[in-house]
Amino acid sequence: MRFYLSTRKPWNSVYTTEDGQVIYKTTTPWKICERKTSIERIVPNKEVGDMRDEFAHLAEVDHGVFSSSQIRYGGQDLVTREFFRKGAWSWRGRRKGRMFTGPDGIEYRWKLGVHVPELCLNDSIDTPVARYHRSSLGILSPAHAAYLEVFPIGEHMVDLIVVTFVYIERLRQEEEAQRPRGGGGS
């Protein structure tokens, strides 16, 4: 299952299926010192012939500037430093990811890759659950919009995957922006 994003910013985007059906909408109004992302999910229309999309509130991610971030999802207020467990340090001096326990009692890990995050089972072989693909202009590979790919093993918790992805990708991009750029010395 793939969700194509309308922008390169998963926290400010419309997520559509391969056939163009809008499923999720994320919005993050620009405000100084306040960064809240609202995540909405499509609600099926009950009236035959009504083609208007209606959305229902799914979650909210409060990206903390001076305090820990919070995720409001499923009637719970989840403090991210308690919901996610940080992984061990990698040989490059970066955290290997953020772990959380899913609704099925299984532990999952968002790997914060250099360019994209990937959700895996926290097992010995890193079984893939979801993967983000950046957009491509079609130079080295076929052109495509950015998309979040959810493998069959994760389809039972797609809403949670989208919510945690929005948080993780923002975190990953902020960490990427803070990393020193290589090359170009004197």
Accessible surface in RSA format (square Angstrom, percent):
REM  Atomic radii and reference values for relative SASA: ProtOr
REM  Chains: A
REM  Algorithm: Lee & Richards
REM  Probe-radius: 1.40
REM  Slices: 20
REM RES _ NUM      All-atoms   Total-Side   Main-Chain    Non-polar    All polar
REM                ABS   REL    ABS   REL    ABS   REL    ABS   REL    ABS   REL
RES MET A   1    91.78  47.5  56.21  37.2  35.58  84.7  63.06  53.6  28.72  38.1
RES ARG A   2    80.72  33.9  77.74  39.6   2.97   7.1   5.13   7.0  75.59  45.8
RES PHE A   3     6.69   3.3   6.69   4.1   0.00   0.0   6.69   4.1   0.00   0.0
RES TYR A   4    50.49  23.6  49.43  28.1   1.06   2.8  33.55  25.2  16.94  20.9
RES LEU A   5     7.40   4.1   0.00   0.0   7.40  18.6   0.77   0.5   6.63  17.8
RES SER A   6    74.94  63.3  35.02  46.7  39.92  92.0  42.23  89.9  32.71  45.8
RES THR A   7    60.16  42.8  47.14  47.8  13.02  31.0  59.55  80.0   0.61   0.9
RES ARG A   8   160.26  67.3 153.65  78.3   6.62  15.8  61.82  84.5  98.44  59.7
RES LYS A   9   111.69  54.5 111.69  68.5   0.00   0.0  55.12  49.6  56.57  60.3
RES PRO A  10     0.00   0.0   0.00   0.0   0.00   0.0   0.00   0.0   0.00   0.0
RES TRP A  11    23.40   9.4  23.40  11.3   0.00   0.0  14.96   8.0   8.44  13.7
RES ASN A  12    57.23  39.5  51.17  49.5   6.06  14.6  13.09  31.5  44.14  42.7
RES SER A  13     4.90   4.1   0.00   0.0   4.90  11.3   3.99   8.5   0.92   1.3
RES VAL A  14    46.09  30.3  45.92  41.6   0.17   0.4  45.92  39.9   0.17   0.5
RES TYR A  15     0.00   0.0   0.00   0.0   0.00   0.0   0.00   0.0   0.00   0.0
RES THR A  16    29.63  21.1  29.63  30.0   0.00   0.0  17.47  23.5  12.16  18.4
RES THR A  17    34.86  24.8  32.44  32.9   2.42   5.8  32.38  43.5   2.48   3.7
RES GLU A  18   121.02  69.5  87.35  66.1  33.67  80.2  28.95  56.0  92.07  75.2
RES ASP A  19   127.88  89.6  87.59  87.2  40.29  95.3  50.14 118.0  77.74  77.5
RES GLY A  20    49.90  61.5   0.00   N/A  49.90  61.5  29.61  81.3  20.28  45.4
RES GLN A  21    79.94  44.7  73.75  53.9   6.19  14.7  34.37  73.2  45.57  34.6
RES VAL A  22    30.82  20.3  29.82  27.0   1.00   2.4  29.82  25.9   1.00   2.7
RES ILE A  23    24.17  13.8  24.17  18.0   0.00   0.0  24.17  17.4   0.00   0.0
RES TYR A  24     0.02   0.0   0.02   0.0   0.00   0.0   0.00   0.0   0.02   0.0
RES LYS A  25    65.85  32.1  65.32  40.1   0.53   1.3  22.73  20.5  43.12  45.9
RES THR A  26     2.52   1.8   0.00   0.0   2.52   6.0   0.00   0.0   2.52   3.8
RES THR A  27    61.36  43.6  61.34  62.2   0.03   0.1  47.86  64.3  13.50  20.4
RES THR A  28    15.16  10.8   6.70   6.8   8.47  20.2   7.17   9.6   7.99  12.1
RES PRO A  29    77.94  56.8  62.49  57.0  15.45  56.2  74.36  61.4   3.59  22.3
RES TRP A  30   215.14  86.3 187.37  90.7  27.76  65.2 161.44  86.1  53.70  87.1
RES LYS A  31   112.17  54.7 101.38  62.2  10.79  25.7  58.17  52.4  54.00  57.5
RES ILE A  32   138.20  78.6 114.81  85.5  23.39  56.4 119.18  85.8  19.02  51.6
RES CYS A  33    86.40  65.4  54.90  61.2  31.50  74.0  23.62  59.8  62.78  67.7
RES GLU A  34    70.78  40.6  66.28  50.1   4.50  10.7  21.24  41.1  49.55  40.5
RES ARG A  35    60.69  25.5  59.87  30.5   0.82   2.0  26.75  36.6  33.94  20.6
RES LYS A  36    73.51  35.9  70.08  43.0   3.43   8.2  25.62  23.1  47.89  51.0
RES THR A  37     0.00   0.0   0.00   0.0   0.00   0.0   0.00   0.0   0.00   0.0
RES SER A  38    32.49  27.5  31.86  42.5   0.63   1.5  21.73  46.3  10.76  15.1
RES ILE A  39     0.00   0.0   0.00   0.0   0.00   0.0   0.00   0.0   0.00   0.0
RES GLU A  40    46.93  26.9  46.93  35.5   0.00   0.0   3.33   6.4  43.60  35.6
RES ARG A  41    81.66  34.3  81.63  41.6   0.03   0.1  21.42  29.3  60.23  36.5
RES ILE A  42    22.28  12.7  18.37  13.7   3.91   9.4  18.37  13.2   3.91  10.6
RES VAL A  43    50.10  33.0  47.69  43.2   2.41   5.8  48.31  42.0   1.79   4.9
RES PRO A  44   108.68  79.2  94.54  86.2  14.14  51.4 104.41  86.2   4.27  26.5
RES ASN A  45    53.49  36.9  21.81  21.1  31.68  76.3  11.55  27.8  41.94  40.5
RES LYS A  46   188.82  92.1 151.34  92.9  37.48  89.2 118.08 106.3  70.75  75.4
RES GLU A  47   126.62  72.7 117.28  88.7   9.34  22.2  41.65  80.6  84.97  69.4
RES VAL A  48   159.08 104.7 125.36 113.5  33.72  81.3 132.02 114.7  27.06  73.4
RES GLY A  49    64.18  79.1   0.00   N/A  64.18  79.1  35.25  96.7  28.93  64.8
RES ASP A  50    30.35  21.3  14.78  14.7  15.57  36.8  13.85  32.6  16.50  16.5
RES MET A  51   172.16  89.2 144.81  95.8  27.35  65.1 123.97 105.4  48.19  63.8
RES ARG A  52   168.57  70.8 162.99  83.1   5.59  13.3  76.24 104.2  92.33  56.0
RES ASP A  53    73.40  51.4  46.91  46.7  26.49  62.6  10.68  25.1  62.72  62.6
RES GLU A  54    89.07  51.1  85.17  64.4   3.91   9.3  28.83  55.8  60.24  49.2
RES PHE A  55    54.69  27.4  23.46  14.5  31.23  81.3  23.46  14.2  31.23  89.4
RES ALA A  56    45.52  41.9  39.25  60.6   6.27  14.3  45.29  63.8   0.24   0.6
RES HIS A  57   116.77  63.8  86.61  60.2  30.16  77.2  65.82  67.8  50.95  59.3
RES LEU A  58    31.77  17.7  20.46  14.6  11.32  28.4  22.43  15.8   9.34  25.1
RES ALA A  59     0.11   0.1   0.00   0.0   0.11   0.3   0.11   0.2   0.00   0.0
RES GLU A  60    40.15  23.1  40.15  30.4   0.00   0.0   1.93   3.7  38.23  31.2
RES VAL A  61     0.00   0.0   0.00   0.0   0.00   0.0   0.00   0.0   0.00   0.0
RES ASP A  62    35.34  24.8  35.05  34.9   0.30   0.7   2.39   5.6  32.96  32.9
RES HIS A  63     7.55   4.1   6.04   4.2   1.51   3.9   2.91   3.0   4.64   5.4
RES GLY A  64    22.77  28.1   0.00   N/A  22.77  28.1   7.29  20.0  15.48  34.7
RES VAL A  65    69.93  46.0  36.87  33.4  33.06  79.7  39.25  34.1  30.69  83.2
RES PHE A  66   178.97  89.5 138.51  85.8  40.46 105.3 146.54  88.8  32.42  92.8
RES SER A  67    87.22  73.7  66.67  89.0  20.55  47.3  53.62 114.2  33.60  47.1
RES SER A  68    32.49  27.5   8.96  12.0  23.53  54.2  17.51  37.3  14.98  21.0
RES SER A  69    15.15  12.8  12.18  16.3   2.97   6.8   0.42   0.9  14.73  20.6
RES GLN A  70    52.63  29.4  52.50  38.4   0.13   0.3   8.50  18.1  44.13  33.5
RES ILE A  71     1.72   1.0   1.72   1.3   0.00   0.0   1.72   1.2   0.00   0.0
RES ARG A  72    70.84  29.7  68.67  35.0   2.17   5.2  36.18  49.4  34.66  21.0
RES TYR A  73    50.37  23.5  47.03  26.8   3.33   8.7  26.59  20.0  23.77  29.3
RES GLY A  74    64.81  79.9   0.00   N/A  64.81  79.9  37.14 101.9  27.67  62.0
RES GLY A  75    90.03 111.0   0.00   N/A  90.03 111.0  45.52 124.9  44.51  99.7
RES GLN A  76   108.14  60.5 101.49  74.2   6.65  15.8  27.22  57.9  80.92  61.4
RES ASP A  77    96.46  67.6  68.29  68.0  28.16  66.6  19.66  46.3  76.80  76.6
RES LEU A  78    29.17  16.2  26.70  19.1   2.48   6.2  29.17  20.5   0.00   0.0
RES VAL A  79    32.24  21.2  29.51  26.7   2.73   6.6  29.51  25.6   2.73   7.4
RES THR A  80     6.53   4.6   5.49   5.6   1.04   2.5   1.28   1.7   5.24   7.9
RES ARG A  81   168.59  70.8 138.98  70.8  29.61  70.5  63.40  86.6 105.19  63.8
RES GLU A  82   133.48  76.6  99.66  75.4  33.82  80.5  45.11  87.3  88.37  72.2
RES PHE A  83    43.80  21.9  26.19  16.2  17.61  45.8  34.10  20.7   9.70  27.8
RES PHE A  84     7.32   3.7   3.65   2.3   3.67   9.5   3.65   2.2   3.67  10.5
RES ARG A  85   129.06  54.2 123.38  62.9   5.68  13.5  74.54 101.9  54.52  33.0
RES LYS A  86   111.41  54.4  94.67  58.1  16.74  39.9  41.61  37.5  69.80  74.3
RES GLY A  87     3.71   4.6   0.00   N/A   3.71   4.6   3.38   9.3   0.33   0.7
RES ALA A  88    67.71  62.3  50.66  78.2  17.05  38.8  59.84  84.3   7.87  20.9
RES TRP A  89   152.86  61.3 134.56  65.1  18.30  43.0 115.65  61.7  37.21  60.4
RES SER A  90    22.64  19.1  14.22  19.0   8.42  19.4  15.03  32.0   7.62  10.7
RES TRP A  91   227.65  91.4 185.47  89.8  42.17  99.0 174.43  93.0  53.22  86.3
RES ARG A  92   131.89  55.4  99.70  50.8  32.19  76.7  43.75  59.8  88.15  53.4
RES GLY A  93    50.03  61.7   0.00   N/A  50.03  61.7  30.69  84.2  19.35  43.3
RES ARG A  94    42.62  17.9  39.27  20.0   3.35   8.0  33.34  45.6   9.28   5.6
RES ARG A  95    75.95  31.9  66.55  33.9   9.40  22.4  14.41  19.7  61.54  37.3
RES LYS A  96   101.57  49.5  91.50  56.1  10.07  24.0  43.52  39.2  58.04  61.8
RES GLY A  97     0.00   0.0   0.00   N/A   0.00   0.0   0.00   0.0   0.00   0.0
RES ARG A  98    17.76   7.5  17.76   9.1   0.00   0.0   1.44   2.0  16.32   9.9
RES MET A  99    11.41   5.9  11.20   7.4   0.21   0.5  11.14   9.5   0.27   0.4
RES PHE A 100     3.28   1.6   0.00   0.0   3.28   8.5   3.28   2.0   0.00   0.0
RES THR A 101    78.37  55.7  63.21  64.1  15.16  36.1  38.87  52.2  39.49  59.7
RES GLY A 102     6.68   8.2   0.00   N/A   6.68   8.2   0.61   1.7   6.07  13.6
RES PRO A 103   101.29  73.8  54.74  49.9  46.55 169.2  68.65  56.7  32.64 202.8
RES ASP A 104    61.30  42.9  24.99  24.9  36.32  85.9  35.43  83.4  25.88  25.8
RES GLY A 105    58.53  72.2   0.00   N/A  58.53  72.2  29.13  79.9  29.40  65.9
RES ILE A 106    81.66  46.5  77.82  58.0   3.84   9.3  81.66  58.8   0.00   0.0
RES GLU A 107    56.52  32.4  49.75  37.6   6.76  16.1  20.29  39.3  36.22  29.6
RES TYR A 108     1.48   0.7   1.48   0.8   0.00   0.0   0.00   0.0   1.48   1.8
RES ARG A 109    30.07  12.6  30.07  15.3   0.00   0.0   4.16   5.7  25.91  15.7
RES TRP A 110     0.00   0.0   0.00   0.0   0.00   0.0   0.00   0.0   0.00   0.0
RES LYS A 111    59.01  28.8  58.82  36.1   0.20   0.5  29.13  26.2  29.88  31.8
RES LEU A 112    10.10   5.6   1.36   1.0   8.74  22.0   1.84   1.3   8.26  22.2
RES GLY A 113    27.18  33.5   0.00   N/A  27.18  33.5  27.14  74.5   0.04   0.1
RES VAL A 114    55.26  36.4  50.60  45.8   4.66  11.2  50.60  44.0   4.66  12.6
RES HIS A 115   103.34  56.5 100.92  70.1   2.41   6.2  75.98  78.3  27.35  31.8
RES VAL A 116    43.17  28.4  39.65  35.9   3.51   8.5  39.65  34.5   3.51   9.5
RES PRO A 117     0.00   0.0   0.00   0.0   0.00   0.0   0.00   0.0   0.00   0.0
RES GLU A 118    30.63  17.6  30.58  23.1   0.05   0.1   6.12  11.8  24.52  20.0
RES LEU A 119     0.00   0.0   0.00   0.0   0.00   0.0   0.00   0.0   0.00   0.0
RES CYS A 120     0.35   0.3   0.35   0.4   0.00   0.0   0.00   0.0   0.35   0.4
RES LEU A 121    26.56  14.8  26.56  19.0   0.00   0.0  26.56  18.7   0.00   0.0
RES ASN A 122    54.24  37.4  28.15  27.2  26.09  62.8   0.86   2.1  53.38  51.6
RES ASP A 123    57.23  40.1  38.05  37.9  19.18  45.4  39.83  93.7  17.40  17.4
RES SER A 124   119.55 101.0  72.24  96.4  47.31 109.0  58.19 123.9  61.36  86.0
RES ILE A 125   138.46  78.8 112.90  84.1  25.57  61.6 120.00  86.4  18.46  50.1
RES ASP A 126    44.13  30.9  38.63  38.4   5.51  13.0   9.62  22.6  34.52  34.4
RES THR A 127    32.86  23.4  31.57  32.0   1.30   3.1  28.61  38.4   4.25   6.4
RES PRO A 128    53.13  38.7  49.86  45.5   3.27  11.9  49.86  41.2   3.27  20.3
RES VAL A 129     0.00   0.0   0.00   0.0   0.00   0.0   0.00   0.0   0.00   0.0
RES ALA A 130     0.00   0.0   0.00   0.0   0.00   0.0   0.00   0.0   0.00   0.0
RES ARG A 131    74.49  31.3  74.49  38.0   0.00   0.0  18.82  25.7  55.67  33.7
RES TYR A 132     5.66   2.6   4.51   2.6   1.16   3.0   1.04   0.8   4.62   5.7
RES HIS A 133    44.49  24.3  40.83  28.4   3.66   9.4  25.19  26.0  19.30  22.5
RES ARG A 134   102.00  42.8  92.99  47.4   9.01  21.4  43.46  59.4  58.54  35.5
RES SER A 135    39.31  33.2  19.46  26.0  19.85  45.7  16.16  34.4  23.14  32.4
RES SER A 136    24.92  21.1  13.97  18.6  10.95  25.2  13.57  28.9  11.35  15.9
RES LEU A 137   144.40  80.4 114.42  81.9  29.98  75.4 116.93  82.1  27.46  73.9
RES GLY A 138    34.77  42.9   0.00   N/A  34.77  42.9   5.51  15.1  29.26  65.5
RES ILE A 139   142.90  81.3 111.78  83.3  31.12  75.0 116.22  83.7  26.68  72.4
RES LEU A 140   177.94  99.1 139.16  99.6  38.78  97.5 144.41 101.4  33.52  90.2
RES SER A 141    53.46  45.2  45.28  60.4   8.18  18.8  39.57  84.3  13.90  19.5
RES PRO A 142   114.05  83.1 101.89  92.9  12.16  44.2 112.99  93.3   1.06   6.6
RES ALA A 143    70.72  65.0  44.60  68.8  26.13  59.4  44.76  63.0  25.97  68.8
RES HIS A 144    61.12  33.4  45.20  31.4  15.93  40.7  42.18  43.5  18.95  22.0
RES ALA A 145    49.81  45.8  35.50  54.8  14.31  32.6  42.19  59.4   7.62  20.2
RES ALA A 146     3.46   3.2   1.96   3.0   1.50   3.4   1.96   2.8   1.50   4.0
RES TYR A 147    16.29   7.6  16.29   9.3   0.00   0.0   2.06   1.5  14.23  17.5
RES LEU A 148     0.00   0.0   0.00   0.0   0.00   0.0   0.00   0.0   0.00   0.0
RES GLU A 149    28.76  16.5  28.76  21.8   0.00   0.0   1.77   3.4  26.99  22.0
RES VAL A 150     0.08   0.1   0.00   0.0   0.08   0.2   0.00   0.0   0.08   0.2
RES PHE A 151    45.83  22.9  45.66  28.3   0.17   0.4  45.83  27.8   0.00   0.0
RES PRO A 152   106.90  77.9  92.71  84.5  14.20  51.6  93.15  76.9  13.76  85.5
RES ILE A 153    73.29  41.7  57.93  43.2  15.36  37.0  67.97  48.9   5.32  14.4
RES GLY A 154     0.00   0.0   0.00   N/A   0.00   0.0   0.00   0.0   0.00   0.0
RES GLU A 155    74.81  42.9  58.29  44.1  16.52  39.3  13.63  26.4  61.18  50.0
RES HIS A 156   109.55  59.9  66.27  46.1  43.28 110.7  71.34  73.5  38.21  44.5
RES MET A 157     8.27   4.3   1.22   0.8   7.05  16.8   8.27   7.0   0.00   0.0
RES VAL A 158    15.18  10.0  12.40  11.2   2.78   6.7  12.40  10.8   2.78   7.5
RES ASP A 159    35.40  24.8  33.47  33.3   1.94   4.6   7.25  17.1  28.15  28.1
RES LEU A 160    13.56   7.6  13.37   9.6   0.19   0.5  13.37   9.4   0.19   0.5
RES ILE A 161     0.00   0.0   0.00   0.0   0.00   0.0   0.00   0.0   0.00   0.0
RES VAL A 162     0.00   0.0   0.00   0.0   0.00   0.0   0.00   0.0   0.00   0.0
RES VAL A 163     0.03   0.0   0.03   0.0   0.00   0.0   0.03   0.0   0.00   0.0
RES THR A 164     0.54   0.4   0.54   0.5   0.00   0.0   0.54   0.7   0.00   0.0
RES PHE A 165     0.00   0.0   0.00   0.0   0.00   0.0   0.00   0.0   0.00   0.0
RES VAL A 166     0.00   0.0   0.00   0.0   0.00   0.0   0.00   0.0   0.00   0.0
RES TYR A 167    19.60   9.2  19.47  11.1   0.13   0.3   4.01   3.0  15.59  19.2
RES ILE A 168     0.00   0.0   0.00   0.0   0.00   0.0   0.00   0.0   0.00   0.0
RES GLU A 169     0.42   0.2   0.42   0.3   0.00   0.0   0.00   0.0   0.42   0.3
RES ARG A 170    31.59  13.3  31.46  16.0   0.12   0.3   1.96   2.7  29.62  18.0
RES LEU A 171    34.68  19.3  32.83  23.5   1.85   4.6  34.20  24.0   0.48   1.3
RES ARG A 172     0.00   0.0   0.00   0.0   0.00   0.0   0.00   0.0   0.00   0.0
RES GLN A 173    49.68  27.8  45.15  33.0   4.53  10.8  14.13  30.1  35.55  27.0
RES GLU A 174    57.84  33.2  53.77  40.7   4.07   9.7  36.61  70.8  21.23  17.3
RES GLU A 175    55.54  31.9  52.39  39.6   3.15   7.5  28.29  54.7  27.25  22.2
RES GLU A 176    29.79  17.1  29.72  22.5   0.07   0.2   7.88  15.2  21.92  17.9
RES ALA A 177    78.16  71.9  48.59  75.0  29.57  67.3  52.14  73.4  26.02  68.9
RES GLN A 178   150.37  84.1 119.02  87.0  31.35  74.6  44.89  95.6 105.47  80.0
RES ARG A 179    68.81  28.9  61.05  31.1   7.76  18.5  50.64  69.2  18.16  11.0
RES PRO A 180   127.49  92.9  98.39  89.7  29.10 105.8 109.69  90.6  17.80 110.7
RES ARG A 181   187.45  78.7 158.60  80.8  28.86  68.7  74.80 102.2 112.66  68.3
RES GLY A 182    76.44  94.3   0.00   N/A  76.44  94.3  41.81 114.7  34.63  77.6
RES GLY A 183    74.63  92.0   0.00   N/A  74.63  92.0  41.18 113.0  33.45  74.9
RES GLY A 184    90.61 111.7   0.00   N/A  90.61 111.7  43.63 119.7  46.97 105.2
RES GLY A 185    74.95  92.4   0.00   N/A  74.95  92.4  39.51 108.4  35.44  79.4
RES SER A 186   169.33 143.1  86.91 116.0  82.42 189.9  82.50 175.7  86.83 121.6
END  Absolute sums over single chains surface
CHAIN  1 A    10946.2       8310.8       2635.4       6227.6       4718.6
END  Absolute sums over all chains
TOTAL         10946.2       8310.8       2635.4       6227.6       4718.6
